[in-house]
């Protein structure tokens, strides 16, 4: 992720984003855990998933939106917290047998509140 370092991303276990059938999913990184409401859309780069999310950041409610596109087997996207931070991300598959992907990021600034 562009904004948060890997230590923060994996704070409570490996950071991940999951898209499931039926237009839902989830992500978890740091102390942030959210449910996704997803829609497929066409973009100049091909098919893209757009999503809104809601959940919690530590004990505080949080929500926002994001999108991602699959490029060469990697998911490239961006998330936007409502009235807060935003960050690009890159996720790689943990296994070809499931659809879960983990974040894989260079060191960056720790999340600010």
SULZI-V484598 format. One record per pair of residues at least 24 apart in sequence whose ideal C-beta (glycine too) atoms are under 10 Angstrom apart, sorted by the first residue. I is the first residue (numbers start at 0). J is the second residue. D is the distance in whole Angstrom. If there is no record, write none. Layout:
# SULZI-V484598
{{I:J:D} {I:J:D}}
This chain:
# SULZI-V484598
{{0:28:7} {0:29:9} {0:77:10} {0:78:8} {0:86:5} {0:87:7} {0:88:5} {0:89:8} {0:90:9} {0:102:6} {0:103:9} {0:104:5} {0:105:9} {0:107:7} {0:110:9} {1:77:9} {1:78:10} {1:84:10} {1:85:9} {1:86:5} {1:87:4} {1:88:7} {1:89:9} {1:104:8} {1:105:9} {1:107:6} {1:108:9} {2:78:9} {2:84:6} {2:85:8} {2:86:4} {2:87:8} {2:88:9} {2:104:9} {2:107:6} {2:108:6} {2:109:9} {2:110:6} {2:111:8} {3:28:7} {3:29:6} {3:31:9} {3:84:9} {3:86:7} {3:88:9} {3:102:9} {3:104:7} {3:106:10} {3:107:6} {3:108:7} {3:109:6} {3:110:5} {3:111:10} {4:29:10} {4:104:7} {4:105:8} {4:106:5} {4:107:5} {4:108:7} {4:109:6} {4:110:9} {5:102:8} {5:103:8} {5:104:6} {5:105:8} {5:106:7} {5:107:9} {6:106:8} {6:109:8} {7:31:10} {7:104:10} {7:107:9} {7:108:10} {7:109:5} {7:110:6} {8:88:9} {8:101:9} {8:102:5} {8:103:9} {8:104:6} {8:107:10} {8:110:9} {9:101:9} {9:102:8} {9:104:10} {10:110:10} {12:101:10} {13:93:8} {13:99:9} {13:101:5} {13:102:8} {14:88:9} {14:90:9} {14:100:10} {14:101:6} {14:102:4} {14:103:9} {14:104:8} {15:90:8} {15:93:7} {15:99:6} {15:100:6} {15:101:5} {15:102:7} {16:48:10} {16:50:9} {16:52:10} {16:65:9} {16:67:8} {16:74:7} {16:76:8} {16:78:9} {16:88:8} {16:90:6} {16:98:10} {16:99:8} {16:100:6} {16:101:8} {16:102:7} {17:90:10} {17:93:10} {17:97:8} {17:98:6} {17:99:5} {17:100:8} {17:101:10} {18:48:6} {18:50:8} {18:67:9} {18:74:9} {18:98:6} {18:99:9} {18:100:9} {19:98:7} {19:99:10} {20:98:9} {22:48:9} {22:50:9} {23:50:9} {24:48:9} {24:50:7} {24:52:9} {24:98:9} {24:99:10} {25:52:8} {25:54:8} {25:99:10} {26:50:9} {26:52:7} {26:54:8} {26:65:9} {26:78:8} {26:88:9} {26:90:9} {26:100:10} {26:102:9} {27:54:9} {27:102:10} {28:78:10} {28:86:10} {28:88:9} {28:101:9} {28:102:6} {28:104:9} {28:110:9} {29:56:8} {29:57:8} {29:109:9} {29:110:6} {30:55:8} {30:56:6} {30:57:4} {30:58:9} {30:59:9} {30:110:9} {31:55:7} {31:56:5} {31:57:8} {31:59:10} {31:61:7} {31:63:10} {31:78:9} {31:80:9} {31:110:9} {32:56:8} {32:57:10} {32:61:9} {33:61:7} {33:62:8} {33:63:8} {33:65:10} {33:78:9} {33:80:10} {34:62:10} {35:64:10} {35:65:8} {36:64:10} {37:65:10} {37:66:10} {37:67:9} {38:66:10} {40:66:8} {40:68:10} {42:66:8} {42:68:6} {43:68:10} {44:68:5} {44:69:9} {44:70:7} {44:75:9} {45:69:8} {45:70:8} {47:75:10} {47:76:8} {48:74:9} {48:76:8} {49:76:10} {50:76:9} {50:78:9} {51:79:10} {51:81:9} {52:78:8} {52:79:10} {52:80:9} {52:81:9} {53:81:9} {56:80:8} {56:83:9} {56:84:10} {56:110:9} {56:112:9} {57:112:9} {59:112:9} {67:100:9} {69:100:10} {72:100:10} {73:100:8} {73:103:8} {74:100:5} {74:102:9} {80:110:10} {83:110:10} {83:111:10} {83:112:9} {84:110:7} {84:111:7} {84:112:9} {86:110:9}}
